[in-house]
Amino acid sequence: MARETNTFLAIAASQVFTCRWNLKMSPARNHHRNNGKREKPLIFVVDDEPMLLELASVILQPLGYALKTFRDPDSAVQSFAAADPHPALIITDYAMHTMNGMDLITECRRLKPHQKIILVSGTVSQDVYRHSLTKPDLFLAKPYHPKQLVDAIETVLSR
């Protein structure tokens, strides 16, 4: 397996991140078969900050993950409802303009109760869902290192 070093500069939500990471470039886990070919797992990423969606793409697409990104959580829920098959994972921000991440989780789990979901936030902690009936599979605080995101995804998808 090849080892690749990536460096990039991300400016999002008035913060500047310079990231450098080393990742073993291994094929992403495969979840579906179609005509004998393995398909890459599909991940929905929902965040109203375009730069953070781009950041997720820069981190995850080279690892083989298929992504569908959404700036609008309502559009993400509509797309999720119509998806066939559903994504292997949803990664959602908490603080968005029209709907927060917990509302998105509730809507998606209403449609598919066992949907795997990671909640990310730079404005709230895990306490935001402590008393909620619906909880994400994992919480990731912003800012995070690319490897933390990849490790979180692999952890949730392996469950």
C-alpha positions as CSV (number, residue, x, y, z in Angstrom):
1,M,0.0,0.0,0.0
2,A,1.3,3.4,-0.9
3,R,1.6,6.1,1.7
4,E,0.6,9.6,0.6
5,T,1.1,12.9,2.4
6,N,-1.4,15.6,1.8
7,T,-1.3,19.3,2.7
8,F,-4.0,21.8,2.2
9,L,-5.3,25.1,3.6
10,A,-8.9,25.4,4.5
11,I,-10.6,28.7,5.5
12,A,-14.0,28.1,7.0
13,A,-16.3,29.9,9.5
14,S,-13.6,32.6,10.1
15,Q,-11.0,29.9,11.0
16,V,-7.9,28.9,9.1
17,F,-6.8,25.3,9.1
18,T,-3.6,24.1,7.7
19,C,-3.6,20.3,7.6
20,R,-1.0,17.8,6.9
21,W,-1.6,14.1,7.3
22,N,-0.3,10.7,6.3
23,L,-2.8,8.1,5.4
24,K,-2.3,4.6,4.2
25,M,-4.1,4.6,0.9
26,S,-6.3,1.5,1.1
27,P,-9.5,0.8,-0.6
28,A,-12.6,1.9,1.2
29,R,-14.8,-0.7,2.7
30,N,-17.3,-2.0,0.2
31,H,-20.9,-2.4,1.1
32,H,-22.8,-3.3,-2.1
33,R,-22.3,-5.6,-5.1
34,N,-23.7,-4.8,-8.6
35,N,-23.0,-7.1,-11.6
36,G,-20.0,-8.5,-9.8
37,K,-18.4,-5.1,-9.3
38,R,-17.9,-3.7,-5.8
39,E,-19.3,-0.2,-5.3
40,K,-17.7,2.3,-2.9
41,P,-19.8,3.2,0.2
42,L,-21.9,6.4,-0.3
43,I,-21.6,9.1,2.3
44,F,-24.0,12.1,2.5
45,V,-22.2,15.2,4.0
46,V,-24.5,18.0,5.2
47,D,-23.0,21.4,6.2
48,D,-24.1,24.9,5.2
49,E,-20.5,26.0,4.9
50,P,-19.3,25.2,1.3
51,M,-15.6,25.2,2.4
52,L,-16.3,22.4,4.9
53,L,-18.1,20.3,2.2
54,E,-15.0,20.8,0.0
55,L,-12.8,19.8,2.8
56,A,-14.7,16.6,3.3
57,S,-14.4,15.9,-0.4
58,V,-10.6,16.5,-0.4
59,I,-10.2,14.1,2.5
60,L,-12.6,11.3,1.5
61,Q,-12.7,11.0,-2.3
62,P,-9.1,10.1,-2.6
63,L,-9.8,7.2,-0.2
64,G,-12.4,5.9,-2.5
65,Y,-15.6,7.1,-0.7
66,A,-18.5,8.2,-2.9
67,L,-19.9,11.5,-1.6
68,K,-23.0,13.5,-2.1
69,T,-22.8,16.9,-0.4
70,F,-25.6,19.2,0.7
71,R,-25.5,22.8,1.8
72,D,-29.2,22.7,2.7
73,P,-30.4,20.1,5.3
74,D,-33.9,20.1,3.9
75,S,-32.6,19.0,0.5
76,A,-30.5,16.4,2.2
77,V,-33.5,14.9,3.9
78,Q,-35.5,14.9,0.6
79,S,-32.6,13.2,-1.2
80,F,-32.3,10.7,1.7
81,A,-36.0,9.9,1.5
82,A,-35.7,9.2,-2.2
83,A,-32.3,7.4,-2.1
84,D,-32.2,3.8,-3.2
85,P,-30.0,2.5,-1.8
86,H,-29.6,4.8,1.2
87,P,-26.1,6.1,2.0
88,A,-23.9,3.9,4.2
89,L,-23.3,7.0,6.4
90,I,-24.5,10.6,7.0
91,I,-22.1,13.2,8.4
92,T,-24.0,16.3,9.5
93,D,-23.0,19.6,11.1
94,Y,-25.1,20.7,14.0
95,A,-25.5,24.4,13.4
96,M,-27.2,25.1,10.1
97,H,-29.6,27.8,9.0
98,T,-32.9,26.0,8.4
99,M,-32.5,22.9,10.5
100,N,-30.0,21.8,13.1
101,G,-28.2,18.5,12.9
102,M,-30.3,16.8,15.6
103,D,-33.5,17.7,13.6
104,L,-31.8,16.1,10.5
105,I,-30.9,13.0,12.5
106,T,-34.5,12.7,13.8
107,E,-35.9,13.0,10.3
108,C,-33.5,10.5,8.7
109,R,-34.0,8.0,11.5
110,R,-37.8,8.3,11.2
111,L,-37.3,7.1,7.6
112,K,-34.6,4.5,8.3
113,P,-34.2,3.8,12.1
114,H,-30.7,2.2,11.9
115,Q,-29.1,4.8,9.6
116,K,-25.5,5.4,10.6
117,I,-24.8,9.1,11.4
118,I,-21.9,11.2,12.6
119,L,-22.7,14.6,14.1
120,V,-19.9,17.3,13.9
121,S,-19.9,20.6,15.6
122,G,-17.8,23.5,16.6
123,T,-20.6,25.2,18.5
124,V,-22.0,22.5,20.8
125,S,-20.8,19.4,22.7
126,Q,-22.2,15.9,23.1
127,D,-24.4,17.4,25.8
128,V,-26.7,18.6,23.0
129,Y,-28.2,15.1,22.6
130,R,-27.7,13.8,26.2
131,H,-31.5,13.8,26.9
132,S,-32.6,13.2,23.3
133,L,-34.3,9.9,22.3
134,T,-32.4,10.1,19.0
135,K,-28.6,10.2,19.1
136,P,-25.9,10.1,16.5
137,D,-23.6,7.1,16.3
138,L,-20.6,9.3,17.0
139,F,-19.8,12.9,17.8
140,L,-16.8,14.7,16.3
141,A,-15.8,18.2,17.6
142,K,-14.6,20.8,15.1
143,P,-11.9,21.6,14.2
144,Y,-10.8,18.1,13.6
145,H,-7.8,16.6,11.9
146,P,-8.4,14.7,8.7
147,K,-7.3,11.4,10.3
148,Q,-9.9,11.9,13.0
149,L,-12.6,12.2,10.4
150,V,-11.4,9.1,8.6
151,D,-11.1,7.1,11.9
152,A,-14.6,8.2,12.9
153,I,-16.0,7.0,9.6
154,E,-14.2,3.7,9.7
155,T,-15.4,3.2,13.3
156,V,-19.0,3.8,12.5
157,L,-19.0,1.8,9.3
158,S,-17.4,-1.2,11.0
159,R,-20.2,-1.4,13.6
